[in-house]
């Protein structure tokens, strides 16, 4: 059993690669593609102070780049206009506990959220009306959720060490991998072609899975010296980036 402090531990929180933009999910906007390992200047674009009443745990761009979704420990989901960071919609008490992960669907019409309350929910991205939910989706905190590139599936990773793939419409379970890692799973993501899933864990290991049957394709043990907090595929699917409590960002070949 981990302490509360351990569960709340924050290093490199979340890394999201997109075709033309990269965001670090503590709210830093990086207008470049994809992450470069040199001393690139991070240009300030916009700021929204006190966007939530508690820690913001996850942010993501809409596919068309016009909106941002944020999920917070205040249990609220908010959607913002990108240019002025004006709030377009919000859902208070979206979950009964900390919201740890939010993401848009590829067509931008839906948002998926995962929470410490062990629930996955799918929302209409305009009005934030709930479309579907799965209670007790995992037996422990859900740390990461993401849509597949075609929008038909959702992957979730949990502190219970399990990876699960769901139908995005009704949140029916399609496949699962128990004991996928020996410690908390902190980040999961589909490859751009939808055939693979990458996962990162506090066990310091990065693993790549077949997205259909969740068979292990490859793994890197001791990828970092401390907890891995975030992993993501490059837009062309050939590389994986990882961030860790060891203060290191690493880029790997995915094959």
C-alpha positions in Angstrom: 0.0 0.0 0.0 1.3 3.4 -1.0 1.1 6.6 1.1 -1.1 9.4 0.0 2.1 11.4 -0.7 3.3 8.7 -3.0 0.1 8.6 -4.9 0.2 12.3 -5.4 3.8 12.4 -6.4 4.5 14.5 -9.5 7.5 14.4 -11.7 7.2 15.0 -15.5 3.5 14.8 -15.4 2.3 14.1 -18.9 3.6 14.3 -22.4 1.3 14.5 -25.4 2.7 14.5 -29.0 0.5 15.8 -31.8 1.2 16.6 -35.5 2.0 20.3 -35.0 2.1 20.9 -31.2 3.5 19.4 -28.1 2.1 20.1 -24.6 3.4 19.3 -21.2 0.2 18.6 -19.2 1.0 21.1 -16.5 -0.3 23.8 -18.8 2.8 24.7 -20.8 2.1 25.3 -24.4 4.9 24.5 -26.9 4.2 25.6 -30.5 6.5 23.1 -32.2 6.4 19.5 -33.5 7.4 17.0 -32.1 9.6 17.3 -28.9 13.2 18.1 -29.7 16.0 17.3 -27.3 17.9 20.6 -27.7 17.5 23.9 -25.8 14.4 25.1 -27.6 12.8 28.3 -26.3 9.3 27.7 -24.9 7.2 30.7 -26.1 4.6 32.1 -23.8 1.2 32.2 -25.5 -1.6 32.6 -23.0 -2.4 32.2 -19.3 -5.5 31.4 -17.2 -4.9 32.0 -13.6 -7.0 30.1 -11.1 -8.5 28.0 -13.9 -9.6 25.4 -11.3 -9.9 25.5 -7.5 -7.4 22.6 -7.0 -4.5 21.0 -8.8 -5.0 20.5 -12.5 -4.0 17.0 -13.3 -4.5 16.7 -17.0 -4.9 18.9 -20.1 -5.3 18.1 -23.8 -5.8 19.9 -27.1 -8.8 19.2 -29.4 -7.8 17.7 -32.7 -8.5 20.9 -34.6 -6.4 22.9 -32.2 -9.1 25.3 -31.2 -9.9 24.1 -27.7 -8.3 22.7 -24.6 -9.9 20.4 -22.0 -8.7 20.3 -18.4 -9.4 17.9 -15.6 -8.7 18.7 -12.0 -8.5 17.5 -8.4 -11.5 19.7 -7.8 -13.5 17.0 -9.7 -14.4 19.5 -12.5 -13.9 19.2 -16.3 -13.6 22.4 -18.3 -13.3 23.2 -22.0 -11.5 26.4 -23.0 -11.1 28.4 -26.2 -7.4 28.1 -27.1 -6.6 31.6 -28.2 -8.0 33.6 -25.2 -8.4 30.7 -22.7 -12.0 31.7 -22.1 -14.1 29.0 -20.6 -16.6 27.5 -23.1 -18.2 24.9 -20.8 -17.7 23.1 -17.5 -18.9 20.1 -15.6 -18.8 20.4 -11.9 -18.7 17.1 -9.9 -17.9 15.3 -13.1 -16.4 12.6 -10.9 -16.6 11.8 -7.1 -12.8 12.0 -6.8 -9.7 13.5 -8.4 -9.8 13.6 -12.2 -6.5 12.2 -13.4 -6.8 12.1 -17.1 -8.8 13.8 -19.9 -8.6 13.4 -23.7 -10.5 14.4 -26.8 -11.7 11.9 -29.4 -10.1 12.1 -32.8 -13.1 13.8 -34.3 -13.3 16.3 -31.4 -16.9 15.5 -30.5 -16.2 13.5 -27.3 -14.0 13.7 -24.2 -13.0 10.8 -22.1 -12.1 11.2 -18.4 -10.6 8.8 -15.9 -10.6 9.3 -12.1 -9.4 8.2 -8.7 -13.0 7.1 -8.3 -12.2 4.1 -10.6 -14.7 5.4 -13.2 -14.4 6.1 -16.9 -16.8 8.6 -18.4 -17.4 9.8 -22.0 -18.8 13.3 -22.5 -20.2 15.4 -25.4 -17.4 17.9 -25.9 -19.7 20.9 -26.5 -22.1 20.7 -23.6 -20.2 18.3 -21.4 -23.3 16.1 -21.1 -22.4 12.5 -20.1 -22.8 10.0 -22.9 -21.6 6.8 -21.1 -19.8 5.7 -18.0 -18.2 2.6 -16.5 -18.2 2.4 -12.8 -15.6 0.2 -11.1 -13.7 0.1 -14.4 -10.6 -0.8 -12.4 -10.0 -1.9 -8.8 -7.8 1.1 -8.1 -7.1 4.6 -9.3 -7.4 5.2 -13.1 -4.4 7.2 -14.0 -4.6 7.4 -17.8 -7.2 7.1 -20.5 -7.0 7.7 -24.3 -9.0 7.2 -27.5 -7.7 5.1 -30.3 -7.0 6.9 -33.6 -10.2 5.8 -35.2 -12.2 6.8 -32.1 -13.8 3.3 -31.6 -11.8 2.3 -28.6 -10.5 3.7 -25.3 -7.5 2.4 -23.4 -7.1 2.8 -19.6 -4.2 2.2 -17.3 -4.6 1.9 -13.5 -2.8 1.6 -10.3 -4.1 -1.9 -10.1 -1.5 -2.9 -12.7 -4.0 -3.6 -15.4 -4.5 -2.3 -18.9 -8.0 -2.4 -20.4 -9.4 -1.6 -23.8 -13.0 -0.5 -24.1 -15.6 0.1 -26.8 -15.9 3.9 -26.8 -19.7 3.9 -27.3 -21.0 1.8 -24.5 -17.7 1.2 -22.6 -18.0 -2.5 -22.9 -14.7 -4.3 -22.1 -12.9 -5.6 -25.2 -9.7 -6.9 -23.7 -7.6 -6.6 -20.6 -4.1 -7.4 -19.4 -3.8 -8.1 -15.7 -0.4 -7.7 -14.1 0.8 -5.8 -17.1 3.3 -4.1 -14.8 4.6 -4.9 -11.3 3.8 -1.4 -10.0 1.3 1.4 -10.7 0.6 2.1 -14.4 0.8 5.8 -14.9 0.4 6.3 -18.7 -1.1 4.6 -21.7 -1.4 5.6 -25.3 -2.3 4.2 -28.7 0.1 4.3 -31.7 -1.0 6.6 -34.5 -2.1 3.6 -36.6 -4.0 2.1 -33.7 -2.2 -1.3 -33.7 -0.1 -0.8 -30.6 -0.4 0.5 -27.1 2.5 1.9 -25.0 2.5 1.8 -21.2 4.7 3.3 -18.6 4.9 2.4 -14.9 6.4 3.2 -11.5 8.3 -0.1 -12.0 10.6 1.8 -14.4 9.6 -0.2 -17.4 8.1 0.8 -20.8 6.1 -1.8 -22.6 4.5 -2.0 -26.1 1.4 -4.1 -26.6 -0.7 -5.4 -29.5 -3.8 -3.3 -29.2 -6.1 -6.1 -30.2 -5.2 -8.9 -27.8 -2.8 -7.0 -25.5 0.0 -9.4 -26.2 3.4 -8.0 -25.2 5.4 -7.0 -28.2 8.5 -5.4 -26.6 9.7 -3.9 -23.3 12.4 -1.9 -21.9 13.3 -2.7 -18.3 15.1 -0.1 -16.2 14.1 2.5 -18.8 14.4 5.1 -16.0 16.0 5.1 -12.6 12.7 6.3 -10.9 9.0 6.2 -11.6 7.8 6.7 -15.2 5.0 9.2 -15.3 4.2 9.6 -19.0 4.7 8.0 -22.3 3.6 8.8 -25.9 4.2 7.8 -29.5 5.6 10.2 -32.1 3.2 11.2 -34.8 4.7 8.7 -37.3 4.7 5.9 -34.7 8.4 5.2 -34.9 9.5 6.6 -31.6 8.3 6.8 -28.0 9.0 9.6 -25.5 9.0 9.0 -21.8 9.2 11.3 -18.8 10.2 10.3 -15.2 10.7 11.3 -11.6 14.4 11.0 -12.4 14.1 14.3 -14.2 14.9 12.8 -17.5 13.1 12.8 -20.8 14.1 9.9 -23.1 13.2 9.0 -26.7 13.1 5.4 -27.8 12.6 3.6 -31.1 9.3 1.8 -30.9 10.1 -1.1 -33.1 
